[in-house]
C-alpha cells in the first residue's frame, strides 16, 4: 500500500517522491513525509534493523507538505496519498478502504474483483540481495 501512495503522489509531482542517494538519505526523506515514528510504529514494521537505523537520525524540522508538492491534485488525492504514506503499515488503509475513499469514486464501479488470498513478497527485507537476485526471486514466485 506504501507503493500505491508513492505512485499517487508521483503522478502529480512528476518525479520520484522519495528519491534518496542512499538508504539513510531515503529514510530521512521518508521521515520528512511521515514524521518520526513512535516505538510502536517502528515495531510494527517487523524489521530487526529499523530501530537501529532510525536512532542515528534526527527528527525532521518540518514535514513535507504533500498537498503543495502534488500540484494540481484534488485535495482527496493528496489525502489518500497521505493516508497510504503512514510509517506504520497497520495504520495504512487496505485496498477495500482505498476503493471507498472519495478520490476513488470516479474510478470504481462497486463491482471490483477481489484477490483470493493475501499477496506476500517472499523475500526477507532483512537480507541484502543483488538487483538480479531480487528480480529472479520475484519472477520465480510470481510467474
Secondary structure by P-SEA (a helix, b strand, c coil): caaaaaaaaaaaacccccccccaaaaaaaaaaacccccaaaaaaaccccaaaaaaaccccccccccccccccccaaaaaaaaaaacccccccccaaaaaaccccccccccbbbbbcbbbbccccccccccaaaaaaaaaaaac
